[in-house]
Amino acid sequence: MANTPAPHILVIPFPSQGHVIPLMKLSVRLATQFGFRITFLNLQQSKQVNGGNPIIRMLHILEGQGNNNKSTQSVQRLMPGRVEELIDQMNATGSDAITCVLADQTNGWAFEIAVKRGIRRVGFCPAAAAMVAVQFSIPRLLRDGIIDQQGAPTKDDQTVKLAQEMPALRPSEFVWNCFGDQNTRKHMFELVLRSTESMRSADWLLCNSAHDIEPGSFGSIQTLLPIGPLESIPSSFGSLEGEEDQVLLNWLDQHPPDSVIYVAFGSTTRFDPAQLEELALGLELTNRPFCWVVRSDHITPEIKPVLDRVGGPGKKQGKIVSWAPQEKVLGHPSVGCFVSHCGWNSTMEGLANGVPFLCWPYFADQFLNASYVCDVWKVGLRLEREDGNGMMVVTKEEIRKKVDRLVGSVELKERSSEIKRMVRDSVGERGSSTQNLMKFAEWVRGL
């Protein structure tokens, strides 16, 4: 009697780094630990993720469609038809049939396709559980007059607290209200409504978080299960960003514990040149060693001289790089401060390594995450903006002042160590996240 093929999971991320990375981490775990077959959809060809290892099949379904296909509208327009064709092709073979679809929560259309094809559905939230709590609370927010029918706040400066252990949130900073003009925000709200309704049809909802750091959020949604923080991808699977910079790690080795400021703002944050200069001067004023990740497209002729002065080749205080192996950097004993945009992946990596934050949120869920860091977990401080020549900026004096406060705070360091223990315990052998993932794997095997 022939062996039964291993379950085959079709993984559909939203094509943005903050969404792709955690789903790839989960896919690697499901393939290596549980032996599941994984087909991982990429929008287009990118740097190879799995180092040629055939355990995960990578498909790039929009080759030849141009370079501007990563917007939400493009995904909605281009991907559903291609995914339907792909599922039908796989299911026609029998041996390659899809056991279940594992899709990013923003890809509500993927759940709709799976329902039509009679395929089991698993939703994945790459952000905080509080994000899902906000989405599932939209009917309540509408009923209570917190937001209008287009998702816009009805009052300026109001806050709402959805659960006792959740941070107070500003409706103006709900994820759909952090995009462009009014029409874009309206479109995003409609997308959130659609994806939320689709998520309600999912058999499982998984989240890259830990129960003990978000008990209020998980308590408000019984079907949402924490399985995080998801572990880093093994080196044999390559990297989503590039080769590890051993030179940087060697530089960190030369500094004493808790002395280095690590500065990184993710893949989408954009700063005005004047703000970049203010940040550079602020780091210089701290008189502390710093490592700053500055994307190459930010280095204009206008700002390059300042960057070279504070962190160019041969400079002792600062080291400016275009990319860093972030999890290794945050785990290095010399790093004592993380200046971050508070994207959820960065937030979880900072928490897991016990590094206190200076929070500089830019858009989307980053404001919520910063509220968690500063108001709930109390492992960081906010960098406040003020008016500077008609533009709101974080000044060099603010940067120096907050670095001094953070580095000198025993309370913040102790609290960071406590949260680190909680996060790491969740993925221990008997941790709640580990147990949830094993339960999910058993369910997949039973399909």
N, C-alpha and C positions, 0 to 999 in steps of 0.2 A: 504494500500500500504506500503510495507516494506521500512524502512529507507535506503537511499543510504549509503553504507559504506564510511567512511572517506578515503581520498586519502592515498595511501600506497607508501612510499618512501623507496627505497632500497639504503642504504648509504654504500659506498665502500671507506674506507680510505686506504692510504698507511700505512703499519704496522710499523710505527715509531712514537715515542711519540709526536714529533713536528707536525705530521700530524694528529694523532688520536685525540689529545685533542681538537683542534678547531672544528673538524667535530662533535665530541661528544657534544660540547657546542651548536653548531648550531642545532643538532638533538634534544637536550633537549628543546631548544626554539621552534622548529617547533611542537614538541609534546605537550608541556605544554600550549603555547600561542595560537596555531592555531588548535590543536586537530588532527594533522595528525598521522597516524600510521607509525612507523619507524621500519625498520629492519636494524640493524647495524652489519656489518660483521667484525669480528675480525679474524685475521689469526689463532690464537690459543688461548686457555684458558688463561686468565690473571686475575689479581685481579679484582673482580667484580666492574663494573663501576656504575651501577644504583641502588645499594642497594636493589635489589630484586623487585624494582618497575616495574610492567609489562607494563608501558606506552611505554617503548622501548624494543624491542625484540633483544637480543644479540645472534648472531650465530657465532660459532667458527668452521670454515669450514675445517681446516687442522689438526684436532686432530689426533695424532698417526703418524704424518709425521716427527717426530724428532724435535730437538731444533734449527736447523740452517736454518729456512725457512724465515728469515726476510730480506735477501739480495734482491736486485733488480732482479737478475737473477732467484732466487727462486720464487719470486712473479710472474714474467712473465711466468715461467714454470708451476706452480702449480695452480694458482688461476683461470685463464680464464675458464678452463674446468669445475671446480667445480661451478663457478658462473653461467655458462650457464645452468647446470643441475638444480641449485637452482631456477633460473628464470622460467624455463620450469615447474618445480613442482608447483611453486606458481601460475603461470598463468593458469595452468590446473584446479585449484580449483574454479576459477571465483571470489569468494568473497575475495580471498587473492592476486588477480592479482596486479602486479606492475604498479603504476601510472607513476612513473618516476624514473630514476636512478640518484642519486647524488653522483658523484665520484670525488676523489682527482684528480687534474690535471695531476699527474704523471701516473695515471692508464688509459692511452689511450686505452688499450684493452677493458676496460669496456664500453667506448663509442661505440667501434666497435661492441660489442655484442648487445648493445641496438639498434643500427641502424639495425642490422640483424633481431631483434625481433620486430621492429616497435615501440620501447618504447622511450618516450621523454627523453632528456638528459640535465643534469645540471652539469657544471664543478665547482669545488671549488678550489680556490688558498689559501693555508694556510700561504703563505708568502706575501711579499710586492707586490704591483701591479707592481713595477718596474721589478720584476722577469718575469712577463708575458710580459711586454714591451720588455725585452731583447729577450725572446723566439720568439715573433712575429716579431722582427727585424732581425732575422737570415738571411733572404734573402738579406736585405740591407747590413748587416755586411759582407756577402760573396761577394756581388757585389762591395763593396768599398774596398775589400782586407784587412779588419780588421782581419778576421779569414780565415783559409784555409778550404778545404772540410771536414776535420775531426774535425773542431771546434777549432783548436789550433791557438793561436795568431801568426800573421805574423811578428811582431816586438816586441822587448823587451821594457818594460816600456811605451808603448803607452797607451793612455786613449781615451775613447769615451763618448760623452754626447748625449743621445738619445732625450732629451727634455730639455728646458731651466731650468725647476724646478726640474730636476732629478740630482743626483750626478754624477760626472765624474767617469767612471768605467774602471777598467783594464781588458782587455780580458783574461789575465792570471788568473783572479779571477772570471770569469763566472762560474756558478755552475758546469757545466760539466768538467771544467778544474781543479777542486779541489779534484779529486779522484784518488788515487793510481798511477799506472803506465800508460803508453801511451795507452795500450790496453783497460784498464778500462775507461780511459777518452773518447776514441773513442766509446766504448759501451754506455757510458752515453750520449754522443752527439747524437747518433742514437736514443736513448730512448727519448730524448728531442724533436728531430725532429718529431718522431712518435706521441708523446703526444700532441705536438703543433698542428699538422695537425688534430688530433682527436678533440681537443678543438674547432676548427673552426666549427665543426658540431654541437656543443652544442646549445641548445635553450637559455640557460642562462649561464653566467660566473660570479660567486660570489667570492668575495675576502674579507678576514679578515683584512680589513684596512679601513681608513676613507678618504673621498675625500679631505678634507682640508689639510691633511698632505702629500698627494701625487697628487696634481692637475695635474702635468705634465704627470705622468704615466697614470692616468685615462683618461686624455685628448687625449692621443695617441691611446687608445683602447676604442672606444665608447661602445662596448658590455660588457665591464667589469664593474660590479657594486660593490661598497663597501658596506658591511653590518657590519663592525666592528667598534670598537673592540668587539668581542663576549664576552658576560658576563660569569662569572664563573659559574660552575655547582652548583646548589643548594645542600646544605649539605645532603638532603634526597636522593640524587643520589650517594652518596659516593664519592670516589676520585680515580683517576687513579694511584696515587702514594702511599698512605698510610694514616694513621690516622693523624689528625692535631696535631701538637706538641704544646700543651698549655704551656708546660714548657718554650719553646722558646719565646712565646708571653709574658709570664710573665717576662722573662729576659729583653725583649725589653722595657717593662713598667718601668723598673728601670733606664732608661737612658733619658737624656733631648732631646728635639727636634733636629733633623738634626745632631745627633752626631755619629750614628752607621754606619759603613761600612758594606754593605751586599755583600757577594761574592758568586756567583753561576754560574756554567758553563754548565748547561743542562745535558742531558743524554748521549751524545755521545763524548764530548770533553775528550781527554786523554792527560795527562802531563807526561813528564819524571820525575822521582823522584828528579832529581837535580832542575828542574823548580818548583816543588811543594815546595821544601825546600826554594828556593829563594822567593817564594810568601809568605810562612809562616814568614820568617824573615822580609820581606818588611812590612807586616801587623803589626808585632811587632814594627818596627821602627816608625810607624805612631803615636804611643802613643795614639791611639784612639780605642774605643771599636769596635769590629767587630764580625759579625756572618758569618761563612764560611761553606757552604755545600760541604762536601767531601764525595764522594761515597765510600762505604766500599771496593770496589775492587781497590781503589787507595791507601789504607792504607797498605803499605808493612812494613815488619820489619825494613827496612832501613829508612823510613820516619816517622814511628810512634813516636819515641822519640821527634822529632822536633814538631810534631803536639801536643803531650801531653804538651810540654813545653809552647807553645804559646796559646793553647786553650783547654787544657784538663780539666777534672773535677776540680772544685775549683779555676780555673783561673779567675781573674776579668776582664782582658782586652778582651779576646777572648772566643767565644763559637763555637765549631765545632760540626756540626750535620751531619747525613747521609741524611736527607731530611728535607725540610721546606715547610710550606704552603705559597708558594711564593707570591701570590696575597695579602694575609693578611700581610705578612712581609713588602712588598713594600708599603702597605697602612698605615703602622704604623708610627706615627709622629716622632719616634726617628730615623728612617732611613733617612740618608742624602746623601748617595752615593751608587751606584750600580755598582760593578765590574762584568762585564757580557761578555759572549761569543757573545752576540748580535744575538742569535736566534730570529726569528720573534715574537714568543709568549712572550718571555722575554722582547723584545723591546717594544711591545705594552703595556705590563703590567707596565713597567717602565714609559712610556709616560703617561699612564692613571693615574698614581699616582704622577706625577710631580717630579720624583727622577732623578737627574743628573747621567750620566753614566761615567764610565771608561771602554773603549772598548778594548776587547781582543778577536778578532775574530779568529776562528780556521779553519773552512772550509765552503764550499758551499755558501749559500746566506749571511752568517754572515759578509763577507767583504762589501757587498753592504749595509747591514743594518748599519754597523759602519760608512760608508760614509754618510748615511742619518743623523745619530746622530750627527756627528762631523762637517760636511760640509754644510748640508742643514738646519736642525733644530737647530743646534748649542746648543745642550743640553748636550754635553759631550766632553771628551778628549780621545785621543788614548794613549794606553800604547805601547811604541816603544821597539822593540827587538834590542839587540846588541850582538856581538860575545862574547861568554864566554866559553873559553876552547874548541873551535871548534864547539860550538853549539849556535844557536841563542836563546837568552833567554831574558825575561823581568826581569831586575835586581831588587834587593830589593831597591836600591837607586831610580830607576825609579818609583817604586810603591809609595814610601814615597813622592817623589817630586810631582807626579801627584795628589795624595790624598790631599796634602796641597794646591795645586793650585785649585782643584775643590771645596773643602770644603770652601775655602776662597773667592770664586767667587760669588759676588752678581748677576752679569750678567747671569751666568749659571742658578742660582736658579730662577731668574725672567723669563728667557726664558723657563725653564722647566714648570713653572706655566702657562705660556701662551699656550704652546703646550698641557698641561693637559686640559685646558679649551676647546680648539679646539676638542680634542679627545672625551671628555665627552659630548660636545654639539652634536656631530654626532650621539650619541645613545640616546639623549633625546627624549621626546615625539614627537617633530617636527623635529628632526635631520634627515640629509640626509640618514644616514645608516638605521635608523628606517623606514623611508619612502620606501627605496629600498626593505627592507625585507618584508614589507607589500604588496608591488606590486608583489613580487615573490610569496607570499602566495596566493594572489588572482589568479595568473596564475595557480598555482597548483590546486586550487579549481575548476577552469574552465575546467580542463582536463577530 
